[in-house]
Each structure stands twice: as structure tokens, then as C-alpha cells.
Amino acid sequence: MSAGIISSTPIWVPIAVGGAALGCGYGSYRLLRLRKKINATPVGQEVQFTETEAKIVENLVKLLGKKDNPDEKA
């Protein structure tokens, strides 16, 4: 079965591209909402994160912690 501009394109290709685009769009939306929430919080106040937001923050902290710091290698 084929779909798309080229008749030899399998049907899973446009579905996979569409799914990836939706996934990236949703991830960007979640990060944008989280960023707005953090920026709207006054200095010195605690932010109440949902469980999903806490997982996002945790993954970001882990990702940033893995990056090499050239000052630490000396």
C-alpha cells in the first residue's frame, strides 16, 4: 500500500513523519508552558510542579549535568 506524492512511498512513512511532528509539537508546548510557569513565579516563591512537569525538570537537570565542563578537567 502506498500514499503520498510518490506512488512508491509506503504508507508508514507519512504516518511516521506526522507522528514525529505531533510529538515534537507537543513536547515544545509542554516546555513552553513550563517556562511560562517558572517565569511567572515571583522571586523567593516556591513553584508547585505537577508530576509530569517534575519529570521534565528532572530530565533537563540530568541532561545539563552530563555536559562536559572544560574548567573541571584541569
N, C-alpha and C positions, 0 to 999 in steps of 0.2 A: 504494500500500500504506500502511496506517495502523496505528498502535499507540498505546496509552496510554489515558488516561481519556476524552479527547475523540476521537471517531472520525475527525475531520478532521486530527488531528495526524500529520504524516508520520513514517515510521519512523526517519529520520535524526535527528530532534530528541531522542528519549530516548537514542539511541546516543551522540550528541554530548555530551549532558549527563552521561551515565555516564562517558564517556571523559575529560571535563574533570574530573570529581570524582576519578577514579582518578589522573589526572596531578597534581592538587593534593595529594592524599593522599600520593603517592609523593615529591613534592618536599618536603613537610613532614617526612616520615620521614627523608629524606636530611639535611635541615638539623638535625633533632633529633639524629641520630647524630653529625654533625659537631660540634655544640655540646657534646654529652656528651664527645666525644673531647678537645676543647680544654680543657674544664673539668677533666677527669681528669688532665691533664698537669701535673706539678709545675712550679713557677716555676723558670726557668732551664734547663729541659729542652727539647730540640727535639721537635717533633711530626712524625712521618712521615705525610704525606698520600698517599693513592692519587691516581692521575691524575684521576679524577672529582672527588675532594674538592678537589684543587688548582684545577680549573676553576671549581668553585663559589666558592672563596675569591677567585679572581681576578675573577670576575664581581661579587662583592659589593664588592670594593675599588674596581672601576671605577664601580659604581653609586654608592657613597658619595662618590667623588671628583668626580662630576658635579654633586652637590648644591651649590647656591649658598650661600656663606658670607657673611653680611651684613658681617662685620668686614673682609673682603678688598676690598670695593667702595669703602671710604673713601679 
